[in-house]
Amino acid sequence: MATIIRDDEPLGEFFEPLLSKIPVEENRARALEVLEWIEATFPQLGWRIAWNQPMATDHGTFIVGFSYAKKHMAVAPEFAGMERFADELDERGISHGTMMFRLPWADPVPFDLLEDIIRFNIEDKKGVSTFWRK
């Protein structure tokens, strides 16, 4: 799938092709809630669809991406973000790998942690001119 960058389209409409693939209505609503929360909290971020995932960007560089599975929403802040927050994820009992962590649909979204991770990536990537860290 080619990268599609959002212009003025409402967030829900822009991501509808991806969110419509989430089979459970409550999970679709949760996914959209998280995306809308990010947009409200970080209005300077841009949005795109790439690799069939919603992605938030800042000055053209990747900040965070999401994918959706039957039992969870995966949050991908790149390796540096995962490395920086691995201990906190462990302390909170949040399952994670080296490039993403999993938020079970049935659990509350840890918006405070998500905010810290996004703020870290925005700050850490201020001077980055590529999409991914090198």
DRENMIMAR-215530 format. One record per residue (C-alpha): residue number from 1; residue in one letter; x, y, z. Coordinates in Angstrom, 3 decimals, decimal comma, padded with zeros to 6 digits, always signed. Layout:
residues N
(atom NUM 'A' (X Y Z));
...
END
This chain:
residues 134
(atom 1 'M' (+000,000 +000,000 +000,000));
(atom 2 'A' (+001,306 +003,421 -000,899));
(atom 3 'T' (+001,741 +006,072 +001,742));
(atom 4 'I' (-001,266 +008,375 +002,011));
(atom 5 'I' (-000,790 +011,682 +003,842));
(atom 6 'R' (-003,776 +013,355 +005,473));
(atom 7 'D' (-004,786 +016,852 +004,425));
(atom 8 'D' (-007,965 +018,362 +005,905));
(atom 9 'E' (-010,034 +015,182 +005,977));
(atom 10 'P' (-011,645 +014,395 +009,365));
(atom 11 'L' (-009,534 +011,869 +011,263));
(atom 12 'G' (-012,264 +009,226 +011,439));
(atom 13 'E' (-012,870 +009,415 +007,697));
(atom 14 'F' (-009,169 +009,345 +006,872));
(atom 15 'F' (-008,528 +006,205 +008,929));
(atom 16 'E' (-011,871 +004,509 +008,144));
(atom 17 'P' (-010,324 +002,071 +005,615));
(atom 18 'L' (-008,010 +000,762 +008,336));
(atom 19 'L' (-010,364 +000,969 +011,291));
(atom 20 'S' (-013,158 -000,769 +009,383));
(atom 21 'K' (-010,988 -003,907 +009,368));
(atom 22 'I' (-011,227 -004,143 +013,180));
(atom 23 'P' (-014,111 -006,605 +013,567));
(atom 24 'V' (-015,377 -005,557 +017,014));
(atom 25 'E' (-017,171 -002,203 +017,105));
(atom 26 'E' (-015,958 -001,332 +020,619));
(atom 27 'N' (-012,361 -001,955 +019,552));
(atom 28 'R' (-012,792 +000,264 +016,481));
(atom 29 'A' (-014,128 +002,997 +018,766));
(atom 30 'R' (-011,164 +002,531 +021,138));
(atom 31 'A' (-008,680 +002,773 +018,266));
(atom 32 'L' (-010,296 +005,980 +017,012));
(atom 33 'E' (-010,406 +007,369 +020,568));
(atom 34 'V' (-006,635 +006,947 +020,860));
(atom 35 'L' (-005,989 +008,580 +017,477));
(atom 36 'E' (-008,315 +011,480 +018,324));
(atom 37 'W' (-006,667 +011,883 +021,732));
(atom 38 'I' (-003,253 +012,132 +020,048));
(atom 39 'E' (-004,576 +014,705 +017,604));
(atom 40 'A' (-006,062 +016,799 +020,438));
(atom 41 'T' (-002,974 +016,472 +022,654));
(atom 42 'F' (-000,396 +016,976 +019,893));
(atom 43 'P' (-002,088 +019,121 +017,225));
(atom 44 'Q' (+001,257 +019,801 +015,526));
(atom 45 'L' (+001,570 +016,171 +014,422));
(atom 46 'G' (+000,713 +015,038 +010,941));
(atom 47 'W' (-000,955 +011,779 +009,982));
(atom 48 'R' (-000,350 +009,220 +007,304));
(atom 49 'I' (-001,228 +005,675 +006,400));
(atom 50 'A' (+001,818 +003,577 +005,579));
(atom 51 'W' (+002,359 -000,178 +005,746));
(atom 52 'N' (-001,400 -000,427 +006,478));
(atom 53 'Q' (-000,920 +001,431 +009,761));
(atom 54 'P' (-001,947 +004,830 +011,097));
(atom 55 'M' (+001,211 +006,824 +011,808));
(atom 56 'A' (+001,780 +010,161 +013,481));
(atom 57 'T' (+004,678 +012,258 +012,203));
(atom 58 'D' (+006,449 +015,456 +013,154));
(atom 59 'H' (+008,258 +017,473 +010,454));
(atom 60 'G' (+008,107 +014,363 +008,273));
(atom 61 'T' (+009,717 +012,020 +010,782));
(atom 62 'F' (+007,963 +009,029 +012,365));
(atom 63 'I' (+006,702 +009,519 +015,931));
(atom 64 'V' (+004,351 +006,581 +016,612));
(atom 65 'G' (+002,380 +003,997 +014,674));
(atom 66 'F' (-000,432 +001,585 +015,459));
(atom 67 'S' (-001,610 -001,803 +014,308));
(atom 68 'Y' (-004,600 -003,818 +015,382));
(atom 69 'A' (-004,973 -007,484 +016,287));
(atom 70 'K' (-007,801 -009,588 +017,628));
(atom 71 'K' (-006,809 -009,173 +021,279));
(atom 72 'H' (-004,879 -005,911 +021,333));
(atom 73 'M' (-003,782 -002,648 +019,795));
(atom 74 'A' (-000,045 -002,506 +019,128));
(atom 75 'V' (+001,801 +000,769 +019,649));
(atom 76 'A' (+005,125 +001,198 +017,851));
(atom 77 'P' (+007,350 +004,120 +018,903));
(atom 78 'E' (+010,563 +002,800 +017,241));
(atom 79 'F' (+013,384 +001,070 +019,086));
(atom 80 'A' (+014,660 +004,178 +020,918));
(atom 81 'G' (+011,222 +004,818 +022,408));
(atom 82 'M' (+010,869 +001,187 +023,425));
(atom 83 'E' (+014,326 +001,135 +024,954));
(atom 84 'R' (+013,668 +004,331 +026,924));
(atom 85 'F' (+010,336 +003,075 +028,355));
(atom 86 'A' (+010,963 -000,699 +028,652));
(atom 87 'D' (+011,299 -000,621 +032,447));
(atom 88 'E' (+008,075 +001,345 +032,853));
(atom 89 'L' (+006,261 -001,020 +030,518));
(atom 90 'D' (+007,528 -003,926 +032,644));
(atom 91 'E' (+006,473 -002,181 +035,866));
(atom 92 'R' (+002,973 -001,690 +034,469));
(atom 93 'G' (+002,774 -005,271 +033,231));
(atom 94 'I' (+002,449 -004,210 +029,587));
(atom 95 'S' (+003,567 -006,854 +027,106));
(atom 96 'H' (+006,203 -005,586 +024,676));
(atom 97 'G' (+008,871 -006,469 +022,173));
(atom 98 'T' (+011,805 -004,455 +020,864));
(atom 99 'M' (+009,735 -002,272 +018,508));
(atom 100 'M' (+006,203 -002,236 +019,966));
(atom 101 'F' (+003,992 -002,808 +022,971));
(atom 102 'R' (+000,525 -004,308 +023,233));
(atom 103 'L' (-002,530 -002,711 +024,787));
(atom 104 'P' (-005,241 -005,345 +025,315));
(atom 105 'W' (-008,635 -004,143 +024,132));
(atom 106 'A' (-010,170 -004,932 +027,528));
(atom 107 'D' (-007,662 -002,804 +029,486));
(atom 108 'P' (-007,766 +000,968 +029,974));
(atom 109 'V' (-005,422 +002,917 +027,703));
(atom 110 'P' (-002,463 +004,319 +029,691));
(atom 111 'F' (-002,742 +007,790 +028,160));
(atom 112 'D' (-000,134 +009,187 +030,565));
(atom 113 'L' (+002,462 +006,694 +029,341));
(atom 114 'L' (+001,464 +007,198 +025,722));
(atom 115 'E' (+001,878 +010,948 +026,186));
(atom 116 'D' (+005,350 +010,491 +027,716));
(atom 117 'I' (+006,441 +008,239 +024,845));
(atom 118 'I' (+005,177 +010,631 +022,178));
(atom 119 'R' (+006,777 +013,633 +023,908));
(atom 120 'F' (+010,067 +011,712 +024,132));
(atom 121 'N' (+010,011 +010,914 +020,404));
(atom 122 'I' (+009,125 +014,478 +019,433));
(atom 123 'E' (+011,997 +015,850 +021,515));
(atom 124 'D' (+014,480 +013,110 +020,596));
(atom 125 'K' (+013,791 +013,503 +016,871));
(atom 126 'K' (+013,893 +017,316 +016,667));
(atom 127 'G' (+017,015 +017,250 +014,520));
(atom 128 'V' (+016,133 +014,136 +012,549));
(atom 129 'S' (+015,455 +014,739 +008,863));
(atom 130 'T' (+014,695 +011,136 +007,875));
(atom 131 'F' (+011,488 +009,189 +008,486));
(atom 132 'W' (+013,187 +006,582 +010,698));
(atom 133 'R' (+016,081 +007,103 +013,103));
(atom 134 'K' (+019,441 +006,081 +011,684));
END
